[in-house]
Every structure is written in C-alpha cells, then in structure tokens.
Amino acid sequence: MKKILFFLTALCFVVASCTKKKTDYEAEINTVVTEHYEFKEAVAITNSGYAISIEALNGTFYKGYNEIRLKITDKQTHIEVKASNVTFLPIITTANGQTISCPHSYSLDYQADSQYYSGYAVFTKESKTNENWDLYLSFTINGQSYSLKQNISVKEQTNKNLSMTAFTGKDEEQYFIAIVAPQKPKIAENQLIAGIYKNNKPSNPSSGVFPDPSQFSYSEVSDYVLQLDPRMPEPSMGNHSSLNNRDLIQRNDGLYAGVVNYTMTGNWTLNFILLNKNGRILKGTEVSKDFTPGVEGAKSDLFIDILF
C-alpha cells in the first residue's frame, strides 16, 4: 500500500511539473514575432560639411546580427558623395573600463546600384547605463581623410529566432554564431542562415593610437560545417526532432546556410556541432535521440534556443 501511495505521489509531482512547464510554454508561444524588412536611419552624424547616415532594419541596432547601410551626403549640395577607404569599428566600454569590439566588417563595400556602403555588426551586448557602444568611422574624399566617433544604443533582441551565442572552441579561439534568418519561421522546411565568426588575436602590440583596428579584429570563418540537430526540449514534447534537416555550409556571401524543419510552433533548441575545415570538432556534443515524454531533453554544449 505504501508503495502504491508513493507511486501516486510521484506521478502527481511529474504531472504537476509538466503542467507548469506546459503553462509557461503556452504563454511563450503567444509572443508576437514582428518581422522587419525596412531599413531606416539608426544614427545620423555631421562632420566637416558631410552628413553620414547609418541605416539598420527598423532603424534600430539589436544584440546579434545587424546588416548596416551607410550613406555620405554633401550638406551644401545634398548630393550623395562617393568616398574611399570607408571603415566601421564598433567598440563597447564595459563597467570596469575594458574596451571590446564584436564581429564586424571593418571595411565597408560600396553598392553602386543603391549608392550606399554595406557591412554588418554582431553586437554581443545591449547598451547599459555603465556600458556604452561607440562607432569609430573613417573615410576619404578627394584625398582628404575624415575620422569621427559616435555613441550608439544597442537594444535587446526580442525576436528569439535571431539569437546568438559566443564560446571558446577546443582550439582556444573565441567564436560567435549569430542567427540571421528566418525572422519568422513557418511550419515547414525553413532555410536557416547564420554568421560564424572568430576573434583574431593580435599578432603585434598596439600602435598606441586608440582605437588600433589590429587590436579589435574579427573575421568570418571559412569552410567550416555547422552540424544541426533541432529538437523540442519541453517535457511535454518528448525531445522530438524532425526529418529533412540539413547542416549549415558556407555560401559565397560568407554566411552559412542549411535547412531546419519545424513541424509545429513552440520552443525549439538548435543543437550544434561546429567542425573546422579539417573536420575537427571545435564545440558541440551529440544529444540523445530518444523520445522522453515528461523529461526535459538534454542539449548539446553548443546550442541556441529559438521560439516561434
């Protein structure tokens, strides 16, 4: 009789736990996911007769991946000017006074058809009262070089489909993975796009002039593979996965693309294993493929949680 009572008590505990998690889960999936496709001005700067406008999606810099578009206009003629050697360096000053950058394209590329300079920044932290981001920009027009500094605000990324992670690989290098798309997945096979970056350790001492770009260098990793195993880790979902997922491999634009098949809305974990160009595992572990109703699914030691 005691054994039966103990079993029933334990069963009630499991059911109650799952019900609580289920309730939290239901509340989460009611979150409205807003897609942003319009580039708007995020910051405007004036310097020596030139107006510099930097655009981002929704006119906001978010933690994670940000595509940026920069335009330079002559203030007198209001005509957009073509410059050379356009550089872009974001730096955050932390609460303890440390200066750190983030993955970014230092030299911006000119898009002749649209007349803007394109690049990206993967902001690793939101702005806080005691932690501030500054942009250090430079460009050359008619042989004259210009440099400027501008404080910016980086907001929390509320879209959990665009999360990022940072980690140290087995090679002792610092890596970053940022989800770029989809913003709003569908119950279907979705193209999954991510940026994978590493911090380039300085090979020489600082020049002494701040900011020295060589001390804040990052790059896209080349010819890596990001293995993918998506699962629903909620106890009520039983750690189930889906068919027809494909690992992420690098495209010509430097980003990595694969396929993730979402069979229903809700909480998903993208379990990853990152392999370098020689096939060596830098981070990530295989996860159990067992169906485990009532038990939260284990995650890889390299993962990103998403929600749609």
Secondary structure by P-SEA (a helix, b strand, c coil): caaaaaaaaaaaaaaaaaaaaaaaaaaaaabbbbbbccccccbbbbcccbbbbbbcccccccccbbbbbbbbbcccccbbbbbcbbbbbbbbbcccbbbbbcccccbbbbbccccbbbbcccccccccccbbbbbbbbbccccbbbbbbbbbbbbccccccccbbbbbccccbbbbbbbcccccccccccbbbbbbbbbbcccccccccccccccbbbbbbcbbbbbbbbbbcccccccccccbbbbbbbccccbbbbbbbbcccccccbbbbbbcccccccbbbbccccccccbbbbbccbbbbbcc
